[in-house]
């Protein structure tokens, strides 16, 4: 199976070169308030430019919501924060039809999902029925309600957060929901120097509230289009597929990576190349992203209650090391 190879003509090269300054502006704007988390900022941009979604998984208080706000305020679009709770209904997310007596018909009132960037805070606190309301929106960029289909705005990005160490009152995300997220990442604790700077910067308020947009929605859409022109050589595509197939052959996994997972890794690698100012993907792009893109798409053999993400990511890294790097 060969993945499609994006063309790399002079037009595509000029497109990447002309749009790269926008990426740097976005990255710098977010990094001004998300201190000491260069990799986290970069993975957020990978998700945004890929046109897919991001799951932030860590303990409370390490900046998950801050990252979402920083990205939302850097883009001149609509932002909505949804606090997921056990009593949240699908209609609270998607919207509902209300009968209008004057017009003698039902009028659809759009819900908060019709935003450019949606923060699904503590997504695992909502029951499966509510979680599933996001599936069509995240995979197809549209919402179906009462037999009607409504397109979501572009760009559309869901940033979800969850605490992996708290189980009381939570509902584990099913595999179909996890598969809709391009990346699952952990924030981690800041270094001593970075945490000292956080204390100083928050002395008089929330710096993120002072952020100004640096890109328009139309520019983000142009960046997403440019990502698809980034070239992936056939040898690099085969390297990616070898990693994916190793997950299906591993004795430590019950379920390997699906074709959707392979396509997600392909698109994320293109986005990372553009972020770094290249019009072509290199094997290192695939290697860096593989654990973050693939680990939540596999199912381990045996029961692992805590540290499942770390175990899965470690296994993916081992499989990556076993794959033949193209020269």
N, C-alpha and C positions, 0 to 999 in steps of 0.2 A: 504493500500500500504506500503510494507516494503522496505526500501532501502537496497542495498547489503552491507554486513558487511565485511570489509577487514580483512583478517586473521592476527593473531598476534603471530606467532610462534617465536622460538628463532632466526631464521634467520632474520626475519623482525626486531626484537629488536636490533640485532647486526648491521643491516643496518642503523637504525636510529641513534644509538650511534656512529657509525663510521663516519657518514656524518654530524652530528650536528656541529662539529668544523668548517666545511666549511661555515655553515650558520652564525656562530658567526663572522667569518672573514669578510664575506660580510656585515653584520650589522655594525661591527666596522668601516670598511672602509668607508661606506656611512656616518655614523654618524660623522666622523671626519670633514666632510665639510658641512653636512646638520645639523646645530647646533640647539639643542633644539627641534627637531622634531622626537623623538624616535618612536612615534606611526606611523607617516607618513612613516618612513623608514621600519618599520615592515609591514605595509600594502603593500608596494612595493614588499617586499619579499614574502608575501602571494600570490600576483598575479603572480610573477615570478615562484614560486615553484608549483603553481596550473596549470601553463601552460596557463593562461588566461591573460586578459588585464586590464588596469587601466585608469580611467578618473580622472584627477586632475582639480578641478573646484574652482576658486577663482579669486580675483582681481589681476591685473598685479603687478609684483614686489615683490611677497612674496616667490619666490623660486621654482615655479613649474618646470621651465626648469632646474634649478640646480639639482633637485631631479632626473630627467631623465638622465642628464649627469653623475651624481654620480653613478647611477646604471649601466649605459652603460660602464663607465670607470672601474668599478669594475669587469666586466666580460670580458674575453679576446675574444670578438666576434666583429662582424661588427655592427656599429651604424650609423644610418641615421636620420637627422633632416629634416622633411618636413614642410615648412611654408605653411599652407593652406590659399589660397587666392581665391577670386571669379573667377579668370580666370584659376585656376588649373584644369587640365583635368585628367580623369582616367588613360590615357596612361602615364601621368607624374609620376604616382605612380606605376602602374603595369609594364610598359614597352610597347614596340610595335614591330611589325614585319616590317623589312626593306628589300627591294628587293636587293639581291646580284647578280650583273650582271655576275660575274665570275662563280658563282655556279648555276646561272639561277634558283634561288629559294629564297623564303622569309626566312630570318634569324631573330629569335626572340632575341631582345636585352632586357635583364632584367632591370626592373626599381628598384628604391630605396627600394621597399617593400621587396626585397630579402636580408634583413638584419636580424640580430638576435634581435636587439632592434631598434624600429622605434618610433621616437618622432613626433607625429602629432600635431604640434603647432597651437593653435587657430583653432581647427578642425571645429568649427561652422561658420567659415568665408567662407568655400567652399560650393558650391551648393549641393543639395541632390544627384545629379547624381555622383558627385565626391566622396561624403561621402560613397555612396553605393559600390564604388570600393573596400572598405575595408571589406565588409561583408563576402565574401567567405574566404578571407585570415584569418580573425579573428576567424571564427567559425570552419574552416576545415583545416587550415594550408596549403592551396594550392591556386593557381591562375589559372583561365581559360581564355585564350586569343586565339582568332581565332581558336576555336575548339580544342586547345591543353591545357592540364593540367600540371602545373609545381608545384612541391612540394617546400614549403618554408623551410629554414634551421631550425634546432632545436638547442637551444631554439628559439622561436619566440614570441616577446612581443611588443605590441603597447601601448605606453603611450601617451594619448591625453590630451591636455589642452584646457580650455575655460574659458572665463570671463562670469559669470552668470548675471552680472548687465549691460551688454552692448547689445543693441538690433539692433542698426543701422548697416546695412551691414552684418548682421549675419543670419544664417539659423538654426533654432532649430533642434537638433538631433532627428530623428524619433525614435519611440519605438523600432523598429527592430535593429537600430544601438546601442541604449543605452543598449539593452539586451546582446550585445556582450561584454560589459565591466563587468568584475567580480566585481569590486569595483568602487564606485564614492566617492571621498573623497575631503575634503577641507584642505588647508594648514593652514590657520589661521595666525594671526600676532604673531611674537615671543615675548617672555617676555623681559623686560628691560635688564636683565643681558645677555640673549642670543643675543639680538640685539647689545649690546656693544661689545660682543665677535666677532660678525660678522664684525663690523667696524674694529676691530683690525686685524682680519685674512685676510681682503681684502685690507689692507693698501698697500701692494706691488704687488697685482695682484689677479688672480682667483685661489684659492686653489684647485678647482676641476680639473684644468688642470694638477696638479701634482700627481693626483691619479694614482696608478698603479693597474693593474688587480690582483685580488687575487684568482679567480677561472677560470677554463677553461670551454668552452661550454659543453664538455663531462661530467664534474662534475655537471653542472647545470642539464643536462639531467638525471644523476643518482639521483639527489635530487628530480626531478619531478617523477621519477619512485618510489622512496622511499615513497613519499607522499601517493601514492595509496595503500601502505601496512599498513598505519596507521589505527588502529582498531577503528571502530565506533560501540559501543554496540547498540543492537536493541532498548533499551529504549531511548538512545540519538537520534537515527534516528527518533523514533516516536515523540520525543520532537521537533525536527526540522520540521517534517511534520505538527505537530499541529500548529506551528507558521505560516507556509505557508498557511494552510487551513483557519486560522483566517483572513488572508488578503482577501480571496475570499468571506468570509461571512460578512466582515465589511460593515456597512452602510455608512461609510465615503469614500469608494473606489468604483470607477466605474469598475476598472480592478484590479484583484489580481495578485499574483505571479504565474508564469507558472512553469511547471515541470522543464524547463531549469534552472529557478531561484533556485528551490529546489536542483538540482544537483550542481549548483554553490556554494550554501551555504555549502553543504556537502563537496565538494572538498576544499573550503577555510578553513573549520574547520580542515580538515586533515592537511593542510599546516601549519596552526597556531600551531597545536599540535607539529609538527616536529620542527618548529622554536623554540619552548619552550623546546625542548628536550624530548618530550613524544612520545610513540608509540601508544597512544590511545587518543581519543577525549573526552573532558569533557563538560558538559552543558555550562560552562562559555565561551568556544570557540564559540559556536553557538550564545550565548547571545551577545558577543562583536561584532561579525561580522554581525549579522542580519540587523541592520540599514544600514550598508555600502554596503551590497550585495543586499538587497531587495528594498530599498527605491526608486531607479531609475527604478524599474521594475513594479511599481504600478502606476495607474492613479487616481488622486484625483477627487472627485465629486466637481463641482463648478469651478470657474476660479481663479487661483492663479498665478499672474504674477511675483511677487517677493517672494523670500523666499520659493519656492516650495520644495527645497531639505530639508530645516529645518522642514517644516510641515510634509513631508512624513517620515523623520527619527523619528520625535517625535511620530508619529502614530505607526510606527513599534515598537518602544520601549514600548509603552503602550500595544501593542498586545503581545510582548514578556513577559511582566510582568503578563499577564493573563494566559499564558501557564503554564501547570503543570511541574515543574522541577523534573526530575527523581532523585530518591534517591539511 
